[in-house]
Amino acid sequence: MPGGGLSPDHQRWLSTPGRFFLPVRVLSRVFRGKFVVGLRRAFFTQQLAFYGKCLALANEKNFRAFLRTLFREDWVVYAKPPFGGPEHVLHYLARYTHRVAISNHRILSVTESQVIFRWKDYAHHNKQRTMTLTCEKFLLRFLQHTLPKGFPRIRYFGWMANRRRNKLLLFCRRLLPSRTEKTTASLEPSLWLCPRCHAPMTVLERFTNTQLLNSEWRQEGTLDSS
């Protein structure tokens, strides 16, 4: 969440209120629309099967009438502040976006026929337990965490979208208050040292890959790090 965005004319940075997170009502309508579109697509591609009381929905006319009733109800996307705070959410999401299905230190033994690994039993006070699976079942569970083709782990929208990020990110950095970089630089030790005097270096400006590859930048020659 960037906590703000560019104005339509790209001349101002619009910050979100301090207590704002997501527009729940808008998300509810968007989720309802996408869910109904998915149902309609699955119906016409014959991926839906109806049984019992739902057997009448196999008729196209009845199915279309059923979809219209879905828009008469207000769908709710439930959102609330996390119990452990924002840091807890980041750690939780990081396990899904920047880790594999199981880390190496949890695997205790691997043979030609079975795999023994350690897992945490959340239902009994996070007690550490071990599980033994055949190699086939272990691979089956592991591959369930592999995303299908075309499904990335993280999607970027707005000015963070891949097609527009290189251009719009420059506008964002120019419009954001300069005190942000100064505060960060003063609180965190510098990770870059000058190769000549070995003094800490301060970031004054950042360049995108497009700028670095531009002929104008190449003609400037090597930057003096001092």
PyMOL commands that set and color helices and strands:
alter all, ss='L'
color gray80, all
select helices_A, chain A and resi 24-44+52-58+60-70+86-97+104-106+122-124+135-143+158-160+162-175+179-187+209-213+215-219
alter helices_A, ss='H'
color red, helices_A
select strands_A, chain A and resi 4-6+13-15+107-110+114-121+127-134
alter strands_A, ss='S'
color yellow, strands_A
deselect
rebuild
show_as cartoon
